[in-house]
Amino acid sequence: MIRRTPSSSALPAWAVVCLLTAVSAAAFVTACGSSAGGSSPATSVATGAATATPSATPSSPSSPTAAGTTTLSLYLLRGEELGVAERRVPPTATPATAAMEALLAGPTTAESAAGLTSAVPSGTRLLGLSIDGTTARIDLSAQFAAGGGSLAMQARVAQVVYTLTQFKTVAAVTFMIDGSTVDALGGEGLMLDAGQTRADWHSFEPAIFVERPGVGAVLSSPFVLDGTASVFEGSFAARLADAGGDIANATIQASRGAPERGGFRETVSFTTTAQSGTLIVFSQSMEDGSHQNEVRIPVTFAQE
């Protein structure tokens, strides 16, 4: 412990007052200068950190959100597996409702061109949505339970569950049709126990499941690439390209390798003057080096 030794001679009272006034003024000037001209230190994201927890709004979006908009993730289909699109909507106090209304409206022309579809029947309406604890209770019109075989019925349920559980306040989803809770859906009799979670529908996740950025994302450098993967030794490649070729390359390491599924989160930097490009992720065959599990995600670049 450092002990202060009292001075043998005390300052006169008038000197003490002057000294305190000078110190206070200096502190005030320093504080004002710091807030006006200082800059925050840069932060870095740990490479390969496991993160299977979905984002809230989503937090730390991969694309810069334009003033006066909210970015939401919609879980559509790419083939028979889930694929993500990013939508920018007007500011809202009910983002889960906004996300569901956008999902029910189906993919846009650009999303369709990128290979995304939906198993949710056209004309399905959102009749109600409430959150009780960590469970979302969604009420959909009868169209949701009509048409399609077993796979289509499962896929539409997975789309709703993933879209709602992107929010940290939602861990499970209970389904209602026309105001009545259901435990089975459609003529196929798909069983829906109360509280459907992502764990119930993991079979719809592709081998490399990129949740951010999604199709239609607006990227600035650096951006965050995250999701889950189930590939050999948990390793796969990511390329970001514009019309002139690659502008960024990264090797991504998930927290676990196949047959298990691990989370990944990587910060990727790039430089380009182009307006649009494509994010390509893929694993490589151990036999011949060919691309496997390839996913292409069209994006645009923020114009600084």
VMD Tcl script that draws the C-alpha trace (Angstrom):
set ca {
  {0.00 0.00 0.00}
  {1.25 3.47 -0.84}
  {0.92 5.87 2.04}
  {0.83 9.61 1.53}
  {3.05 11.57 3.94}
  {1.38 14.74 5.15}
  {3.16 17.88 4.12}
  {4.90 19.76 6.89}
  {3.39 23.07 5.67}
  {-0.25 23.50 4.56}
  {-1.23 25.75 1.67}
  {-3.19 28.87 2.49}
  {-6.94 28.65 1.88}
  {-6.89 31.08 -1.08}
  {-4.24 28.94 -2.84}
  {-6.28 25.80 -2.37}
  {-9.34 27.43 -3.99}
  {-7.30 28.59 -7.01}
  {-5.70 25.20 -7.44}
  {-9.07 23.37 -7.39}
  {-10.52 25.81 -9.92}
  {-7.61 25.24 -12.32}
  {-7.84 21.44 -12.02}
  {-11.60 21.45 -12.69}
  {-11.17 23.63 -15.78}
  {-8.45 21.37 -17.15}
  {-10.62 18.28 -16.62}
  {-13.53 19.96 -18.39}
  {-11.39 20.84 -21.43}
  {-9.92 17.35 -21.57}
  {-13.35 15.71 -21.43}
  {-14.78 17.92 -24.16}
  {-11.79 17.32 -26.41}
  {-12.03 13.56 -25.91}
  {-15.69 13.36 -26.87}
  {-15.31 15.60 -29.91}
  {-12.22 14.20 -31.54}
  {-11.65 10.74 -30.02}
  {-12.22 7.45 -31.88}
  {-13.34 4.11 -30.50}
  {-10.83 1.28 -30.64}
  {-11.46 -1.31 -33.33}
  {-12.96 -4.60 -32.21}
  {-12.16 -7.99 -33.65}
  {-14.22 -11.17 -33.84}
  {-12.61 -14.44 -32.86}
  {-12.11 -16.70 -35.84}
  {-14.02 -19.97 -35.76}
  {-15.93 -19.20 -32.58}
  {-18.92 -21.50 -32.15}
  {-22.21 -19.69 -32.29}
  {-25.36 -21.61 -33.00}
  {-27.52 -19.10 -31.13}
  {-29.72 -17.14 -33.53}
  {-29.59 -13.37 -33.57}
  {-32.22 -11.17 -32.01}
  {-33.14 -8.48 -34.50}
  {-30.78 -9.83 -35.92}
  {-27.99 -8.21 -33.89}
  {-24.71 -7.17 -35.50}
  {-26.19 -7.45 -39.00}
  {-23.84 -8.47 -41.81}
  {-25.10 -5.60 -43.90}
  {-25.35 -1.93 -42.96}
  {-28.96 -1.05 -42.21}
  {-30.08 2.03 -44.13}
  {-31.42 4.85 -42.00}
  {-35.05 4.21 -41.19}
  {-35.07 0.48 -41.94}
  {-34.87 -2.81 -40.03}
  {-33.09 -5.87 -41.44}
  {-34.84 -9.24 -40.99}
  {-33.91 -12.78 -42.00}
  {-36.45 -14.92 -43.86}
  {-35.96 -18.67 -43.94}
  {-36.94 -19.89 -47.39}
  {-35.94 -23.03 -49.29}
  {-33.04 -23.74 -51.62}
  {-34.02 -27.06 -53.16}
  {-35.24 -29.18 -50.24}
  {-33.13 -27.37 -47.64}
  {-33.33 -24.04 -45.86}
  {-31.85 -20.90 -47.40}
  {-31.83 -17.40 -45.95}
  {-32.84 -14.07 -47.50}
  {-32.33 -10.65 -45.94}
  {-35.10 -8.10 -46.16}
  {-35.06 -4.45 -45.17}
  {-38.41 -3.21 -43.88}
  {-39.61 0.04 -42.29}
  {-38.82 0.43 -38.57}
  {-41.18 -1.65 -36.44}
  {-41.79 -2.41 -32.78}
  {-42.98 -5.91 -33.77}
  {-40.16 -7.42 -35.88}
  {-41.42 -11.01 -35.44}
  {-44.76 -10.05 -36.97}
  {-42.99 -8.19 -39.79}
  {-40.79 -11.22 -40.47}
  {-43.77 -13.57 -40.61}
  {-45.77 -11.31 -42.90}
  {-42.77 -11.09 -45.24}
  {-42.32 -14.88 -45.15}
  {-45.99 -15.50 -46.00}
  {-45.72 -13.11 -48.95}
  {-43.16 -15.46 -50.52}
  {-39.83 -14.81 -52.24}
  {-39.24 -11.69 -54.31}
  {-38.25 -11.85 -57.96}
  {-34.58 -11.41 -57.02}
  {-34.78 -14.13 -54.37}
  {-36.44 -16.50 -56.84}
  {-33.68 -15.78 -59.35}
  {-31.18 -16.76 -56.65}
  {-32.87 -20.16 -56.36}
  {-35.02 -19.55 -53.29}
  {-38.57 -20.90 -53.04}
  {-41.15 -21.44 -50.31}
  {-43.31 -24.36 -49.22}
  {-45.78 -22.02 -47.50}
  {-49.00 -22.07 -49.58}
  {-49.90 -18.86 -51.35}
  {-52.72 -17.01 -49.63}
  {-51.76 -18.08 -46.10}
  {-52.60 -15.23 -43.71}
  {-51.21 -14.33 -40.30}
  {-54.15 -14.17 -37.89}
  {-52.21 -13.63 -34.69}
  {-48.80 -13.85 -33.03}
  {-47.99 -13.64 -29.34}
  {-45.01 -14.46 -27.15}
  {-45.51 -16.30 -23.86}
  {-42.19 -16.65 -22.03}
  {-39.89 -18.05 -24.71}
  {-42.66 -19.65 -26.79}
  {-44.22 -17.94 -29.80}
  {-47.86 -18.82 -30.45}
  {-48.68 -18.27 -34.11}
  {-52.17 -18.39 -35.58}
  {-52.32 -19.02 -39.34}
  {-55.22 -19.33 -41.75}
  {-56.40 -22.73 -43.00}
  {-54.40 -22.38 -46.23}
  {-51.23 -23.19 -44.26}
  {-52.48 -26.76 -43.67}
  {-53.67 -27.31 -47.24}
  {-51.92 -28.96 -50.17}
  {-48.54 -30.61 -50.56}
  {-47.16 -33.93 -49.43}
  {-45.35 -34.84 -46.25}
  {-42.06 -33.19 -47.25}
  {-43.73 -29.91 -48.23}
  {-45.70 -29.89 -44.97}
  {-42.54 -30.41 -42.92}
  {-40.63 -27.78 -44.90}
  {-43.23 -25.05 -44.30}
  {-43.23 -25.77 -40.56}
  {-39.41 -25.58 -40.53}
  {-39.53 -22.22 -42.35}
  {-41.85 -20.75 -39.72}
  {-39.89 -22.18 -36.77}
  {-36.54 -20.88 -38.04}
  {-37.92 -17.47 -38.99}
  {-39.40 -16.92 -35.52}
  {-36.48 -18.36 -33.56}
  {-34.02 -15.92 -35.14}
  {-35.13 -13.71 -32.23}
  {-33.41 -14.46 -28.92}
  {-36.69 -14.11 -27.04}
  {-38.16 -17.08 -28.95}
  {-36.98 -20.65 -28.37}
  {-40.07 -22.61 -29.48}
  {-43.21 -22.22 -31.58}
  {-46.77 -23.44 -31.00}
  {-49.06 -23.57 -34.05}
  {-52.71 -22.58 -34.32}
  {-54.97 -22.80 -37.37}
  {-57.95 -20.45 -37.55}
  {-57.79 -19.79 -33.81}
  {-57.43 -23.41 -32.61}
  {-54.21 -25.02 -31.35}
  {-53.27 -28.04 -33.50}
  {-51.16 -31.09 -32.69}
  {-51.32 -32.49 -36.21}
  {-51.17 -30.69 -39.55}
  {-52.87 -31.47 -42.85}
  {-54.05 -34.70 -44.40}
  {-50.61 -36.22 -43.86}
  {-51.17 -35.93 -40.10}
  {-47.83 -34.25 -39.40}
  {-47.51 -34.32 -35.61}
  {-46.83 -30.94 -34.02}
  {-46.23 -31.22 -30.31}
  {-46.49 -27.92 -28.46}
  {-43.23 -26.03 -28.59}
  {-41.56 -26.85 -31.92}
  {-37.84 -25.95 -31.83}
  {-34.97 -25.81 -34.30}
  {-33.75 -29.12 -32.93}
  {-36.93 -30.74 -34.32}
  {-36.07 -29.60 -37.86}
  {-32.27 -29.81 -38.11}
  {-32.67 -32.20 -41.06}
  {-33.58 -29.18 -43.21}
  {-30.24 -27.46 -42.58}
  {-27.82 -27.78 -45.50}
  {-24.29 -29.08 -44.92}
  {-23.08 -25.45 -44.95}
  {-25.85 -23.32 -43.49}
  {-25.04 -19.63 -43.90}
  {-27.46 -17.58 -41.81}
  {-25.64 -14.28 -42.38}
  {-25.33 -12.79 -44.89}
  {-28.48 -13.86 -46.69}
  {-29.52 -13.39 -50.29}
  {-29.98 -9.67 -50.90}
  {-27.62 -8.54 -48.13}
  {-25.87 -5.19 -48.53}
  {-22.26 -5.76 -47.46}
  {-19.68 -3.32 -46.21}
  {-16.15 -4.28 -45.23}
  {-15.69 -6.08 -42.94}
  {-18.81 -8.24 -42.71}
  {-19.67 -11.17 -40.46}
  {-20.16 -14.65 -41.94}
  {-21.90 -16.99 -39.54}
  {-24.06 -20.10 -39.34}
  {-23.52 -23.81 -38.80}
  {-21.87 -26.58 -40.78}
  {-21.57 -30.34 -40.87}
  {-18.58 -31.04 -43.14}
  {-15.37 -33.07 -42.93}
  {-13.25 -31.80 -40.03}
  {-15.53 -28.74 -39.87}
  {-13.54 -26.91 -42.55}
  {-14.81 -25.23 -45.71}
  {-13.92 -22.35 -48.04}
  {-15.60 -19.00 -48.60}
  {-15.05 -16.73 -51.62}
  {-16.44 -13.29 -52.28}
  {-16.34 -12.32 -55.94}
  {-17.38 -9.43 -58.15}
  {-17.45 -9.36 -61.94}
  {-13.67 -9.09 -62.03}
  {-12.97 -12.15 -59.88}
  {-12.29 -12.94 -56.24}
  {-12.05 -10.01 -53.83}
  {-11.80 -12.09 -50.64}
  {-10.96 -15.67 -49.72}
  {-11.19 -17.35 -46.34}
  {-10.95 -20.80 -44.82}
  {-13.75 -21.22 -42.30}
  {-13.50 -23.55 -39.32}
  {-16.68 -24.72 -37.60}
  {-16.52 -25.77 -33.96}
  {-17.24 -29.42 -34.89}
  {-16.81 -31.66 -37.89}
  {-19.21 -34.10 -39.53}
  {-21.22 -36.07 -38.64}
  {-21.80 -33.49 -35.89}
  {-22.77 -29.90 -36.61}
  {-20.72 -26.97 -35.37}
  {-21.13 -23.22 -35.34}
  {-18.87 -20.78 -37.19}
  {-18.41 -17.03 -37.11}
  {-15.82 -15.23 -39.20}
  {-15.10 -11.59 -40.00}
  {-14.22 -11.08 -43.69}
  {-12.67 -7.94 -45.18}
  {-12.72 -6.98 -48.85}
  {-12.10 -4.11 -51.26}
  {-14.13 -3.45 -54.40}
  {-15.65 -0.66 -56.44}
  {-18.33 -2.96 -57.86}
  {-21.99 -2.64 -56.96}
  {-22.77 -6.35 -56.64}
  {-21.15 -9.73 -56.22}
  {-21.59 -13.28 -54.99}
  {-20.58 -15.04 -51.79}
  {-19.70 -18.66 -52.52}
  {-19.15 -21.27 -49.80}
  {-18.14 -24.88 -50.43}
  {-16.29 -27.87 -49.03}
  {-13.80 -29.86 -51.08}
  {-13.74 -33.55 -51.94}
  {-10.87 -35.41 -50.30}
  {-10.65 -37.61 -53.40}
  {-10.40 -35.14 -56.27}
  {-10.66 -31.66 -54.74}
  {-13.99 -30.94 -56.44}
  {-16.45 -28.55 -54.85}
  {-19.16 -30.04 -52.66}
  {-22.08 -28.53 -50.75}
  {-21.71 -25.30 -52.72}
  {-24.02 -22.40 -51.91}
  {-24.11 -19.13 -53.87}
  {-25.48 -16.00 -52.21}
  {-25.94 -12.87 -54.38}
  {-25.15 -9.66 -52.49}
  {-24.73 -5.98 -53.16}
  {-21.96 -3.74 -51.83}
  {-22.53 -0.62 -49.79}
  {-21.43 2.47 -51.64}
  {-19.33 4.49 -49.20}
}
mol new
graphics top color blue
foreach p $ca { graphics top sphere $p radius 0.5 }
foreach p [lrange $ca 0 end-1] q [lrange $ca 1 end] { graphics top cylinder $p $q radius 0.2 }
display resetview
